[in-house]
């Protein structure tokens, strides 16, 4: 049975604001792997289920997934940049 995009989005909406979980789902290879990774990190089955649904969205509706979770450009880093003056001190 196929789920509508609206149903899948509703089932994963609770984790969309959690960057750590969204990152884990993005790094997973399948919905089952997403569940396992999120559960191992959070020990929360509700978050793990939502993570699995986010992975289903990625697999079945990649366009909608891209709207909710825009890809991070490869040249963007989480590190803070240092000016030349800061590096010398």
TIDOGU-885659 format. One record per atom (N, C-alpha, C, O): x, z, y; residue number from 1. Coordinates in Angstrom, 3 decimals. Each point is the difference from the previous one (the first is absolute). Example, Ala and Ser with C-alpha at 12.3 -4.5 7.8 and 13.67 -1.06 7.14 Angstrom:
px->13.190 pz->7.800 py->-5.690 n->1;
px->-0.890 pz->0.000 py->1.190 n->1;
px->0.900 pz->0.000 py->1.200 n->1;
px->1.036 pz->0.665 py->-0.019 n->1;
px->-1.386 pz->-1.385 py->1.069 n->2;
px->0.820 pz->0.060 py->1.190 n->2;
px->-0.770 pz->0.730 py->1.090 n->2;
px->0.509 pz->0.169 py->1.108 n->2;
// end
This chain:
px->0.836 pz->0.000 py->-1.188 n->1;
px->-0.836 pz->0.000 py->1.188 n->1;
px->0.877 pz->0.000 py->1.246 n->1;
px->0.907 pz->0.821 py->0.140 n->1;
px->-1.186 pz->-1.732 py->0.739 n->2;
px->0.777 pz->-0.132 py->1.221 n->2;
px->-0.635 pz->0.834 py->1.118 n->2;
px->-1.219 pz->0.003 py->0.169 n->2;
px->2.044 pz->0.687 py->0.573 n->3;
px->-0.472 pz->0.810 py->1.133 n->3;
px->0.094 pz->-0.829 py->1.270 n->3;
px->0.903 pz->-0.822 py->0.151 n->3;
px->-1.843 pz->1.045 py->0.761 n->4;
px->0.044 pz->-0.714 py->1.274 n->4;
px->1.146 pz->0.551 py->0.841 n->4;
px->0.446 pz->1.129 py->-0.200 n->4;
px->0.017 pz->-1.934 py->1.132 n->5;
px->1.079 pz->0.429 py->0.879 n->5;
px->-0.418 pz->1.238 py->0.791 n->5;
px->0.826 pz->0.870 py->0.275 n->5;
px->-2.094 pz->-0.791 py->0.087 n->6;
px->-0.469 pz->1.160 py->0.773 n->6;
px->0.052 pz->1.278 py->-0.840 n->6;
px->0.366 pz->1.062 py->0.503 n->6;
px->-0.730 pz->-1.168 py->-1.775 n->7;
px->0.048 pz->1.165 py->-0.879 n->7;
px->1.441 pz->0.451 py->-0.235 n->7;
px->0.295 pz->1.195 py->0.029 n->7;
px->0.588 pz->-2.145 py->-0.258 n->8;
px->1.407 pz->0.346 py->-0.236 n->8;
px->0.596 pz->0.652 py->1.243 n->8;
px->0.719 pz->0.993 py->-0.107 n->8;
px->-1.013 pz->-1.542 py->1.282 n->9;
px->0.512 pz->0.582 py->1.241 n->9;
px->-0.537 pz->1.408 py->0.211 n->9;
px->0.726 pz->0.881 py->0.460 n->9;
px->-1.986 pz->-0.667 py->-0.793 n->10;
px->-0.589 pz->1.333 py->0.149 n->10;
px->0.681 pz->0.999 py->-0.926 n->10;
px->0.210 pz->1.153 py->0.375 n->10;
px->0.132 pz->-1.590 py->-1.577 n->11;
px->0.604 pz->0.906 py->-0.981 n->11;
px->1.446 pz->0.368 py->0.337 n->11;
px->0.502 pz->1.016 py->-0.480 n->11;
px->0.170 pz->-1.823 py->1.294 n->12;
px->1.386 pz->0.329 py->0.353 n->12;
px->0.138 pz->0.503 py->1.435 n->12;
px->1.106 pz->0.320 py->0.437 n->12;
px->-2.201 pz->-0.248 py->0.290 n->13;
px->0.071 pz->0.334 py->1.426 n->13;
px->0.577 pz->1.379 py->0.282 n->13;
px->0.570 pz->0.215 py->1.069 n->13;
px->-0.700 pz->0.716 py->-1.991 n->14;
px->0.453 pz->1.370 py->0.265 n->14;
px->1.516 pz->0.132 py->0.124 n->14;
px->0.484 pz->1.000 py->0.530 n->14;
px->0.263 pz->-1.976 py->-1.001 n->15;
px->1.469 pz->0.117 py->0.052 n->15;
px->0.643 pz->-0.937 py->1.013 n->15;
px->1.219 pz->0.026 py->0.173 n->15;
px->-2.004 pz->-0.841 py->0.488 n->16;
px->0.590 pz->-1.018 py->0.879 n->16;
px->0.821 pz->0.589 py->1.142 n->16;
px->0.907 pz->-0.662 py->0.504 n->16;
px->-1.200 pz->1.875 py->-0.091 n->17;
px->0.772 pz->0.625 py->1.073 n->17;
px->1.261 pz->0.704 py->-0.477 n->17;
px->0.766 pz->0.516 py->0.814 n->17;
px->-0.547 pz->-0.488 py->-2.109 n->18;
px->1.157 pz->0.695 py->-0.565 n->18;
px->1.098 pz->-1.013 py->-0.330 n->18;
px->-0.030 pz->-0.640 py->-1.052 n->18;
px->0.989 pz->0.505 py->1.953 n->19;
px->1.047 pz->-1.019 py->-0.152 n->19;
px->0.795 pz->0.163 py->-1.291 n->19;
px->0.380 pz->-0.993 py->-0.620 n->19;
px->-0.127 pz->2.220 py->0.212 n->20;
px->0.786 pz->0.243 py->-1.207 n->20;
px->-0.721 pz->-0.553 py->-1.231 n->20;
px->0.615 pz->-0.650 py->-0.845 n->20;
px->-1.906 pz->0.909 py->0.750 n->21;
px->-0.768 pz->-0.491 py->-1.147 n->21;
px->-0.145 pz->-1.507 py->0.052 n->21;
px->0.137 pz->-0.672 py->-1.022 n->21;
px->-0.413 pz->0.133 py->2.198 n->22;
px->-0.124 pz->-1.454 py->0.142 n->22;
px->1.315 pz->-0.670 py->-0.392 n->22;
px->-0.012 pz->-1.059 py->-0.628 n->22;
px->1.140 pz->1.660 py->0.989 n->23;
px->1.303 pz->-0.540 py->-0.384 n->23;
px->0.165 pz->0.014 py->-1.513 n->23;
px->0.471 pz->-0.975 py->-0.585 n->23;
px->-0.857 pz->2.080 py->-0.050 n->24;
px->0.098 pz->0.092 py->-1.460 n->24;
px->-0.825 pz->-1.089 py->-0.677 n->24;
px->0.459 pz->-0.645 py->-0.943 n->24;
px->-1.677 pz->0.451 py->1.433 n->25;
px->-0.856 pz->-1.038 py->-0.570 n->25;
px->0.645 pz->-1.371 py->0.196 n->25;
px->-0.016 pz->-0.830 py->-0.909 n->25;
px->0.577 pz->0.592 py->2.082 n->26;
px->0.660 pz->-1.275 py->0.271 n->26;
px->1.190 pz->-0.241 py->-0.906 n->26;
px->0.331 pz->-1.146 py->-0.303 n->26;
px->0.311 pz->2.213 py->-0.129 n->27;
px->1.167 pz->-0.125 py->-0.873 n->27;
px->-0.383 pz->-0.100 py->-1.473 n->27;
px->0.851 pz->-0.266 py->-0.849 n->27;
px->-2.117 pz->0.477 py->0.550 n->28;
px->-0.430 pz->-0.011 py->-1.407 n->28;
px->-0.188 pz->-1.428 py->-0.497 n->28;
px->-0.177 pz->-0.933 py->0.782 n->28;
px->0.220 pz->0.790 py->-2.108 n->29;
px->-0.136 pz->-1.327 py->-0.606 n->29;
px->-1.408 pz->-0.307 py->-0.476 n->29;
px->-0.316 pz->-1.149 py->-0.310 n->29;
px->-0.535 pz->2.170 py->0.251 n->30;
px->-1.364 pz->-0.194 py->-0.498 n->30;
px->-0.869 pz->1.158 py->0.464 n->30;
px->0.521 pz->1.019 py->0.454 n->30;
px->-1.838 pz->-1.160 py->-0.561 n->31;
px->-0.872 pz->1.132 py->0.339 n->31;
px->0.289 pz->1.246 py->-0.840 n->31;
px->-0.028 pz->1.115 py->0.520 n->31;
px->0.304 pz->-1.296 py->-1.808 n->32;
px->0.312 pz->1.157 py->-0.848 n->32;
px->1.299 pz->0.667 py->0.431 n->32;
px->0.097 pz->1.227 py->0.020 n->32;
px->0.896 pz->-2.033 py->0.322 n->33;
px->1.270 pz->0.546 py->0.472 n->33;
px->-0.198 pz->0.721 py->1.330 n->33;
px->0.619 pz->1.036 py->0.243 n->33;
px->-1.478 pz->-1.580 py->0.616 n->34;
px->-0.286 pz->0.656 py->1.283 n->34;
px->-0.604 pz->1.375 py->-0.243 n->34;
px->0.394 pz->0.975 py->0.640 n->34;
px->-1.347 pz->-0.893 py->-1.562 n->35;
px->-0.610 pz->1.292 py->-0.341 n->35;
px->1.080 pz->0.982 py->-0.451 n->35;
px->0.064 pz->1.129 py->0.488 n->35;
px->0.774 pz->-1.558 py->-1.410 n->36;
px->1.039 pz->0.879 py->-0.546 n->36;
px->0.966 pz->0.472 py->1.083 n->36;
px->0.368 pz->1.174 py->0.040 n->36;
px->0.042 pz->-2.088 py->0.835 n->37;
px->0.965 pz->0.340 py->1.046 n->37;
px->-0.597 pz->0.976 py->1.010 n->37;
px->0.651 pz->0.965 py->0.400 n->37;
px->-1.887 pz->-1.222 py->0.007 n->38;
px->-0.638 pz->0.888 py->0.982 n->38;
px->-0.279 pz->1.364 py->-0.627 n->38;
px->0.217 pz->1.031 py->0.637 n->38;
px->-0.691 pz->-1.021 py->-1.867 n->39;
px->-0.285 pz->1.279 py->-0.650 n->39;
px->1.282 pz->0.811 py->-0.206 n->39;
px->0.001 pz->1.216 py->0.190 n->39;
px->1.072 pz->-1.875 py->-0.573 n->40;
px->1.270 pz->0.693 py->-0.204 n->40;
px->0.511 pz->0.619 py->1.300 n->40;
px->0.654 pz->1.042 py->-0.017 n->40;
px->-0.953 pz->-1.685 py->1.134 n->41;
px->0.472 pz->0.489 py->1.293 n->41;
px->-0.898 pz->1.083 py->0.579 n->41;
px->0.485 pz->0.971 py->0.580 n->41;
px->-1.807 pz->-1.141 py->-0.738 n->42;
px->-0.942 pz->0.899 py->0.666 n->42;
px->-0.677 pz->1.002 py->-0.918 n->42;
px->-0.486 pz->1.033 py->0.460 n->42;
px->0.448 pz->-1.326 py->-1.749 n->43;
px->-0.739 pz->0.805 py->-0.973 n->43;
px->-1.479 pz->0.110 py->0.388 n->43;
px->-0.652 pz->1.008 py->-0.271 n->43;
px->0.139 pz->-2.058 py->0.908 n->44;
px->-1.390 pz->-0.037 py->0.474 n->44;
px->-0.672 pz->-1.226 py->-0.614 n->44;
px->0.314 pz->-1.135 py->0.361 n->44;
px->-1.236 pz->1.370 py->-1.285 n->45;
px->-0.619 pz->-1.138 py->-0.694 n->45;
px->-0.868 pz->-0.840 py->0.922 n->45;
px->-0.127 pz->-1.205 py->-0.218 n->45;
px->-0.478 pz->1.806 py->1.248 n->46;
px->-0.814 pz->-0.790 py->0.930 n->46;
px->0.871 pz->-0.968 py->0.801 n->46;
px->-0.372 pz->-1.157 py->0.196 n->46;
px->1.523 pz->1.626 py->0.262 n->47;
px->0.917 pz->-0.890 py->0.717 n->47;
px->0.555 pz->-1.067 py->-0.933 n->47;
px->0.177 pz->-1.151 py->0.398 n->47;
px->0.093 pz->1.534 py->-1.628 n->48;
px->0.523 pz->-0.962 py->-0.979 n->48;
px->-1.030 pz->-1.090 py->-0.288 n->48;
px->0.354 pz->-1.173 py->-0.118 n->48;
px->-1.612 pz->1.552 py->0.006 n->49;
px->-1.065 pz->-0.992 py->-0.218 n->49;
px->-0.120 pz->-0.923 py->1.206 n->49;
px->-0.143 pz->-1.213 py->-0.157 n->49;
px->0.199 pz->1.776 py->1.353 n->50;
px->-0.061 pz->-0.827 py->1.206 n->50;
px->1.198 pz->-0.945 py->0.053 n->50;
px->-0.130 pz->-1.151 py->0.417 n->50;
px->1.293 pz->1.640 py->-0.838 n->51;
px->1.183 pz->-0.857 py->-0.057 n->51;
px->-0.173 pz->-1.144 py->-0.976 n->51;
px->0.409 pz->-1.129 py->0.272 n->51;
px->-1.016 pz->1.425 py->-1.406 n->52;
px->-0.284 pz->-1.056 py->-0.974 n->52;
px->-0.932 pz->-1.047 py->0.615 n->52;
px->0.199 pz->-1.199 py->-0.196 n->52;
px->-1.216 pz->1.649 py->0.939 n->53;
px->-0.919 pz->-0.964 py->0.624 n->53;
px->0.691 pz->-0.821 py->1.086 n->53;
px->-0.325 pz->-1.172 py->0.192 n->53;
px->1.266 pz->1.776 py->0.513 n->54;
px->0.759 pz->-0.773 py->0.983 n->54;
px->0.820 pz->-1.076 py->-0.699 n->54;
px->0.127 pz->-1.114 py->0.509 n->54;
px->0.426 pz->1.438 py->-1.662 n->55;
px->0.751 pz->-0.993 py->-0.781 n->55;
px->-0.933 pz->-1.089 py->-0.543 n->55;
px->0.402 pz->-1.160 py->-0.101 n->55;
px->-1.632 pz->1.518 py->-0.245 n->56;
px->-0.989 pz->-1.002 py->-0.417 n->56;
px->-0.296 pz->-0.936 py->1.170 n->56;
px->-0.105 pz->-1.213 py->-0.180 n->56;
px->-0.027 pz->1.783 py->1.377 n->57;
px->-0.227 pz->-0.827 py->1.184 n->57;
px->1.155 pz->-0.973 py->0.200 n->57;
px->-0.221 pz->-1.174 py->0.295 n->57;
px->1.448 pz->1.655 py->-0.453 n->58;
px->1.183 pz->-0.858 py->0.146 n->58;
px->-0.012 pz->-1.133 py->-1.020 n->58;
px->0.323 pz->-1.141 py->0.329 n->58;
px->-0.691 pz->1.452 py->-1.547 n->59;
px->-0.012 pz->-0.993 py->-1.077 n->59;
px->-1.153 pz->-0.999 py->0.136 n->59;
px->0.201 pz->-1.207 py->-0.135 n->59;
px->-1.408 pz->1.715 py->0.401 n->60;
px->-1.190 pz->-0.851 py->-0.026 n->60;
px->-0.368 pz->-0.614 py->1.340 n->60;
px->-0.612 pz->-1.068 py->0.048 n->60;
px->0.978 pz->1.731 py->1.035 n->61;
px->-0.343 pz->-0.468 py->1.347 n->61;
px->1.219 pz->0.120 py->0.909 n->61;
px->-0.001 pz->0.804 py->0.933 n->61;
px->1.039 pz->-1.596 py->-1.195 n->62;
px->1.243 pz->0.165 py->0.772 n->62;
px->-0.173 pz->-0.193 py->1.507 n->62;
px->0.701 pz->0.640 py->0.784 n->62;
px->-1.604 pz->-1.493 py->-0.376 n->63;
px->-0.232 pz->-0.202 py->1.433 n->63;
px->-0.545 pz->1.251 py->0.661 n->63;
px->0.433 pz->0.373 py->1.090 n->63;
px->-1.374 pz->0.270 py->-1.744 n->64;
px->-0.569 pz->1.243 py->0.531 n->64;
px->1.030 pz->1.125 py->-0.028 n->64;
px->0.054 pz->0.817 py->0.919 n->64;
px->0.756 pz->-0.774 py->-1.962 n->65;
px->1.065 pz->0.998 py->-0.094 n->65;
px->0.966 pz->-0.172 py->1.170 n->65;
px->0.410 pz->0.979 py->0.624 n->65;
px->-0.051 pz->-2.227 py->-0.333 n->66;
px->0.911 pz->-0.275 py->1.100 n->66;
px->-0.546 pz->0.422 py->1.352 n->66;
px->0.767 pz->0.357 py->0.894 n->66;
px->-2.089 pz->-0.395 py->-0.733 n->67;
px->-0.618 pz->0.448 py->1.251 n->67;
px->0.074 pz->1.520 py->0.134 n->67;
px->0.169 pz->0.525 py->1.101 n->67;
px->-0.295 pz->0.175 py->-2.226 n->68;
px->0.036 pz->1.464 py->0.028 n->68;
px->1.422 pz->0.550 py->-0.001 n->68;
px->0.287 pz->1.016 py->0.633 n->68;
px->0.590 pz->-1.697 py->-1.347 n->69;
px->1.375 pz->0.466 py->-0.168 n->69;
px->0.931 pz->-1.149 py->0.355 n->69;
px->0.477 pz->-0.711 py->-0.884 n->69;
px->-0.216 pz->0.525 py->2.181 n->70;
px->0.888 pz->-1.110 py->0.376 n->70;
px->1.396 pz->0.207 py->-0.559 n->70;
px->0.492 pz->1.128 py->-0.041 n->70;
px->0.144 pz->-2.196 py->-0.387 n->71;
px->1.352 pz->0.142 py->-0.562 n->71;
px->0.982 pz->0.448 py->1.070 n->71;
px->-0.101 pz->-0.382 py->1.166 n->71;
px->1.042 pz->1.194 py->-1.590 n->72;
px->1.050 pz->0.466 py->0.905 n->72;
px->1.106 pz->-1.050 py->-0.014 n->72;
px->0.540 pz->-0.301 py->-1.064 n->72;
px->-0.192 pz->-0.258 py->2.210 n->73;
px->1.080 pz->-0.997 py->0.018 n->73;
px->1.297 pz->0.589 py->-0.561 n->73;
px->0.296 pz->1.178 py->0.200 n->73;
px->0.456 pz->-1.995 py->-0.890 n->74;
px->1.206 pz->0.486 py->-0.661 n->74;
px->1.054 pz->0.490 py->0.986 n->74;
px->0.861 pz->0.798 py->-0.372 n->74;
px->-0.909 pz->-1.252 py->1.607 n->75;
px->1.008 pz->0.425 py->0.964 n->75;
px->-0.372 pz->1.303 py->0.705 n->75;
px->0.793 pz->0.509 py->0.792 n->75;
px->-1.971 pz->0.040 py->-1.058 n->76;
px->-0.422 pz->1.242 py->0.629 n->76;
px->0.473 pz->1.168 py->-0.845 n->76;
px->-0.147 pz->0.006 py->-1.222 n->76;
px->0.712 pz->0.971 py->1.888 n->77;
px->0.524 pz->1.168 py->-0.689 n->77;
px->-0.701 pz->1.248 py->0.504 n->77;
px->-0.480 pz->0.031 py->1.133 n->77;
px->0.420 pz->0.987 py->-1.957 n->78;
px->-0.558 pz->1.275 py->0.423 n->78;
px->1.036 pz->0.840 py->0.739 n->78;
px->-0.334 pz->1.034 py->0.579 n->78;
px->1.586 pz->-1.473 py->-0.598 n->79;
px->1.054 pz->0.722 py->0.696 n->79;
px->-0.164 pz->-0.197 py->1.497 n->79;
px->-0.546 pz->-1.007 py->0.451 n->79;
px->1.014 pz->1.962 py->0.300 n->80;
px->-0.043 pz->-0.154 py->1.447 n->80;
px->1.275 pz->-0.689 py->0.460 n->80;
px->1.084 pz->0.237 py->-0.532 n->80;
px->-1.237 pz->-1.073 py->1.509 n->81;
px->1.151 pz->-0.723 py->0.529 n->81;
px->0.797 pz->0.931 py->0.912 n->81;
px->-0.561 pz->0.875 py->0.658 n->81;
px->1.855 pz->-1.075 py->-0.633 n->82;
px->0.854 pz->0.773 py->0.886 n->82;
px->0.628 pz->-0.944 py->1.001 n->82;
px->0.390 pz->-1.122 py->-0.325 n->82;
px->-0.305 pz->1.602 py->1.541 n->83;
px->0.680 pz->-0.793 py->1.013 n->83;
px->1.498 pz->0.150 py->-0.193 n->83;
px->0.459 pz->0.910 py->-0.690 n->83;
px->0.287 pz->-1.796 py->1.294 n->84;
px->1.457 pz->0.061 py->-0.114 n->84;
px->0.530 pz->1.326 py->0.526 n->84;
px->0.941 pz->0.562 py->-0.559 n->84;
px->-1.542 pz->-0.063 py->1.632 n->85;
px->0.441 pz->1.265 py->0.580 n->85;
px->-0.229 pz->1.155 py->-0.971 n->85;
px->0.857 pz->0.874 py->-0.130 n->85;
px->-2.019 pz->-0.858 py->-0.562 n->86;
px->-0.290 pz->1.055 py->-0.972 n->86;
px->0.965 pz->-0.049 py->-1.173 n->86;
px->0.363 pz->1.040 py->-0.552 n->86;
px->0.049 pz->-2.222 py->0.173 n->87;
px->0.898 pz->-0.139 py->-1.139 n->87;
px->1.387 pz->0.538 py->0.315 n->87;
px->0.687 pz->0.489 py->-0.897 n->87;
px->-0.259 pz->-0.570 py->2.159 n->88;
px->1.329 pz->0.469 py->0.394 n->88;
px->0.062 pz->1.523 py->0.130 n->88;
px->1.074 pz->0.584 py->-0.140 n->88;
px->-2.191 pz->0.053 py->0.401 n->89;
px->0.042 pz->1.454 py->0.224 n->89;
px->-0.136 pz->0.806 py->-1.255 n->89;
px->0.019 pz->1.230 py->0.051 n->89;
// end
